[in-house]
Amino acid sequence: MTTAVVLEGFLHALRPLRPRAVWAHGSLAGGDYQEGRSDLDLIAVLPDPLTLGTVRRLVALHRGQRREPLAAKLHCSYLTPATLHDPDRPHLTWAHERVTRRPVTPVTRRELHAFGRVLHGEAPAGLLPPVPERQLTDFVVRDQRDFWRPAVDKARLWRQDVWVDLGLLTFARATVTLREGRLISKREALGELGALGAPAEVVEDITRRRYGTPAPASTDWLARRAGLTRAYLGPAIDALVATYG
């Protein structure tokens, strides 16, 4: 099953709830999507308040599709016209095969305005308010300072691919956003990491796993990679926050 077929099936299943809009963001919208590796990051705007019955229908919808590997990577936050204006407000979200609540952050909102992909209905500009520069930069600094910097001190996390990848790529993207006011893709972020002084071995490892066919990692390499990443990322985040915070 291809990504296009997964999206078509999802939109068909969502149709009875009369969505005003369905948008893609992240890699799927930004041109760096890797089928089978990247998540399918979506936002749906439903016309009515989310009742318990609606939530149950959404859970059943997602559970019915998750047997397909690509469908299991589909994440979607559900907004309504009455709830979409506040970037700090958590919204019902299906992600990692469970229900949670997440805000649609200023970064995601800026992505939607800049290059969001309309899968159904109205465009982001017709529903989402614009993202002021100060709101965007404040969020990026806060995310680095309050989420990523404390995470660096939790050594057990950094043996996992996802933490190494997102930690470094998010830092590079944050740096460019604060320095230049623009959003970049994960591929562009990989190119930035070298110039930012990130450990070359780790950057090459991320690149192989994202775009190539890597060999299984040894326990020794996972430990070394975690140490290199943490030793770089902690001071790098401190310097970024000191400059822009």
C-alpha positions as CSV (number, residue, x, y, z in Angstrom):
1,M,0.0,0.0,0.0
2,T,1.4,3.4,-1.0
3,T,1.2,6.7,0.9
4,A,-1.4,8.0,-1.6
5,V,-3.6,5.0,-1.0
6,V,-3.4,5.4,2.8
7,L,-4.3,9.1,2.6
8,E,-7.2,8.4,0.2
9,G,-8.5,5.7,2.6
10,F,-8.2,8.0,5.6
11,L,-10.0,10.9,3.9
12,H,-12.8,8.5,2.8
13,A,-13.2,7.2,6.4
14,L,-13.3,10.8,7.8
15,R,-15.9,12.0,5.3
16,P,-19.0,11.2,7.4
17,L,-17.6,13.7,10.0
18,R,-17.7,16.5,7.4
19,P,-14.3,17.9,7.9
20,R,-13.8,21.6,6.8
21,A,-10.2,20.9,6.1
22,V,-7.5,18.3,6.2
23,W,-3.9,19.5,6.0
24,A,-0.5,17.8,5.9
25,H,2.6,19.3,7.5
26,G,6.1,18.1,8.4
27,S,8.0,16.0,5.9
28,L,4.9,15.1,3.9
29,A,4.3,18.8,3.1
30,G,7.9,20.0,3.1
31,G,9.3,17.8,0.4
32,D,11.5,15.5,2.5
33,Y,9.1,12.6,3.0
34,Q,10.6,9.1,3.0
35,E,7.9,6.5,2.5
36,G,8.0,3.9,5.2
37,R,10.3,6.0,7.5
38,S,8.6,9.4,7.8
39,D,5.4,9.9,9.8
40,L,2.3,11.1,8.0
41,D,1.6,14.3,10.0
42,L,-1.9,15.7,9.5
43,I,-4.3,18.3,10.9
44,A,-8.1,17.9,10.5
45,V,-10.6,20.7,11.2
46,L,-14.0,19.3,12.1
47,P,-17.1,21.5,12.0
48,D,-18.6,20.7,15.4
49,P,-17.4,20.3,19.0
50,L,-15.8,16.9,19.7
51,T,-18.3,14.9,21.7
52,L,-17.6,11.6,23.3
53,G,-19.3,9.9,20.4
54,T,-17.1,11.7,17.9
55,V,-14.0,10.7,19.8
56,R,-15.1,7.1,19.8
57,R,-15.7,7.3,16.0
58,L,-12.2,8.7,15.5
59,V,-10.6,6.0,17.6
60,A,-12.4,3.3,15.7
61,L,-11.4,4.9,12.4
62,H,-7.7,4.9,13.3
63,R,-7.8,1.4,14.8
64,G,-9.4,0.1,11.7
65,Q,-6.6,1.4,9.5
66,R,-3.5,0.7,11.6
67,R,-2.9,-2.9,10.3
68,E,-1.1,-1.3,7.3
69,P,2.5,-0.3,8.2
70,L,2.1,3.1,6.5
71,A,-1.2,3.7,8.1
72,A,0.3,3.1,11.6
73,K,2.5,6.1,10.9
74,L,-0.4,8.4,10.4
75,H,-0.8,11.0,13.1
76,C,-3.6,13.5,13.2
77,S,-4.7,16.3,15.5
78,Y,-8.4,17.3,15.5
79,L,-9.3,21.0,15.7
80,T,-12.6,22.8,15.5
81,P,-13.3,26.4,14.4
82,A,-13.9,27.3,18.1
83,T,-10.6,25.8,19.3
84,L,-8.0,26.4,16.6
85,H,-6.8,29.9,17.5
86,D,-4.9,29.2,20.7
87,P,-1.4,27.7,20.0
88,D,-1.1,26.5,23.6
89,R,-4.4,24.7,23.7
90,P,-4.0,20.8,23.5
91,H,-6.1,19.1,20.9
92,L,-7.3,15.5,20.6
93,T,-4.5,13.7,18.6
94,W,-4.1,10.2,17.4
95,A,-0.4,9.4,17.4
96,H,1.7,6.3,17.9
97,E,-1.4,4.2,17.8
98,R,-3.1,5.8,20.8
99,V,-5.1,8.9,21.7
100,T,-3.4,11.8,23.4
101,R,-3.7,15.6,23.5
102,R,-1.2,18.0,21.9
103,P,-1.1,21.6,21.0
104,V,-0.6,22.7,17.4
105,T,2.5,24.6,18.0
106,P,3.6,27.9,16.4
107,V,6.2,26.0,14.4
108,T,3.5,23.7,13.0
109,R,1.2,26.7,12.3
110,R,4.0,28.5,10.5
111,E,4.7,25.3,8.4
112,L,1.0,25.2,7.5
113,H,1.0,28.8,6.3
114,A,4.3,28.5,4.5
115,F,4.0,25.1,2.8
116,G,1.1,23.2,4.2
117,R,-0.4,20.7,1.8
118,V,-4.2,20.9,1.5
119,L,-5.6,17.4,1.3
120,H,-9.3,18.4,1.6
121,G,-11.3,21.6,2.0
122,E,-10.1,25.1,3.0
123,A,-6.5,26.3,3.0
124,P,-4.7,27.1,6.3
125,A,-4.8,30.8,5.6
126,G,-8.6,30.8,5.6
127,L,-8.8,29.3,9.1
128,L,-5.6,29.6,11.1
129,P,-4.5,33.1,12.3
130,P,-0.9,34.1,11.2
131,V,2.0,33.4,13.5
132,P,3.8,36.6,14.7
133,E,7.6,36.4,14.7
134,R,7.8,36.9,18.4
135,Q,5.4,34.1,19.1
136,L,7.5,31.8,16.8
137,T,10.9,32.7,18.3
138,D,9.6,32.5,21.9
139,F,8.3,29.0,21.3
140,V,11.5,27.8,19.7
141,V,13.6,29.1,22.5
142,R,11.3,27.7,25.1
143,D,11.2,24.3,23.4
144,Q,15.0,24.1,23.4
145,R,15.4,25.4,27.0
146,D,12.5,23.7,28.7
147,F,12.2,20.4,26.8
148,W,15.4,19.5,25.0
149,R,18.0,20.8,27.5
150,P,16.6,18.8,30.4
151,A,16.3,15.8,28.2
152,V,20.1,15.9,27.4
153,D,20.7,15.1,31.1
154,K,18.7,11.8,30.9
155,A,21.4,9.5,29.6
156,R,19.1,6.5,29.0
157,L,17.2,8.3,26.3
158,W,20.1,8.9,24.0
159,R,20.7,5.2,23.1
160,Q,17.5,5.4,21.0
161,D,17.6,6.5,17.4
162,V,14.6,8.8,17.8
163,W,16.2,10.9,20.5
164,V,19.5,11.3,18.6
165,D,17.8,12.1,15.4
166,L,15.2,14.6,16.7
167,G,17.5,16.1,19.2
168,L,20.1,17.1,16.7
169,L,17.7,17.9,13.8
170,T,15.4,20.0,16.0
171,F,18.4,21.9,17.3
172,A,19.6,22.7,13.7
173,R,16.2,23.8,12.6
174,A,15.8,25.9,15.7
175,T,19.1,27.6,15.1
176,V,18.1,28.5,11.5
177,T,14.7,29.7,12.5
178,L,16.1,32.0,15.2
179,R,19.0,33.2,13.1
180,E,17.1,33.7,9.8
181,G,13.4,33.6,10.6
182,R,12.7,30.6,8.2
183,L,11.8,27.0,8.6
184,I,14.0,24.2,7.0
185,S,13.5,20.5,6.2
186,K,15.2,17.7,8.0
187,R,17.5,17.2,5.0
188,E,18.5,20.9,5.2
189,A,19.0,20.5,8.9
190,L,21.5,17.7,8.3
191,G,23.5,20.0,6.1
192,E,23.5,22.7,8.8
193,L,24.7,20.3,11.5
194,G,28.3,20.1,10.1
195,A,28.6,23.9,10.1
196,L,27.3,24.0,13.6
197,G,30.0,21.7,14.8
198,A,28.0,18.6,15.5
199,P,30.0,15.3,15.6
200,A,30.5,14.1,12.0
201,E,30.1,10.4,13.0
202,V,26.6,11.0,14.4
203,V,25.5,13.2,11.4
204,E,26.6,10.5,9.0
205,D,24.8,7.9,11.1
206,I,21.5,9.9,10.9
207,T,22.0,10.3,7.2
208,R,22.5,6.6,6.6
209,R,19.4,5.6,8.6
210,R,17.2,8.3,7.0
211,Y,18.3,7.9,3.4
212,G,20.3,4.7,3.1
213,T,20.3,1.1,4.2
214,P,22.3,1.0,7.5
215,A,23.7,-2.1,9.1
216,P,22.5,-3.0,12.6
217,A,24.2,-0.8,15.2
218,S,26.5,-2.4,17.8
219,T,26.0,-1.8,21.5
220,D,29.4,0.0,21.6
221,W,28.4,2.4,18.9
222,L,25.0,3.2,20.5
223,A,26.9,4.1,23.7
224,R,29.5,6.1,21.9
225,R,26.9,7.9,19.8
226,A,24.9,8.8,22.9
227,G,28.0,10.2,24.6
228,L,29.0,12.3,21.5
229,T,25.4,13.6,21.1
230,R,25.0,14.6,24.7
231,A,28.4,16.2,24.9
232,Y,27.6,18.4,21.9
233,L,24.0,19.1,22.4
234,G,24.0,20.4,26.0
235,P,26.5,23.3,25.5
236,A,25.1,24.0,22.0
237,I,21.6,24.5,23.4
238,D,22.9,26.6,26.3
239,A,24.7,28.9,23.8
240,L,21.6,29.1,21.6
241,V,19.3,30.1,24.5
242,A,21.9,32.6,25.8
243,T,22.0,34.3,22.4
244,Y,18.2,34.4,21.7
245,G,16.4,33.8,25.0
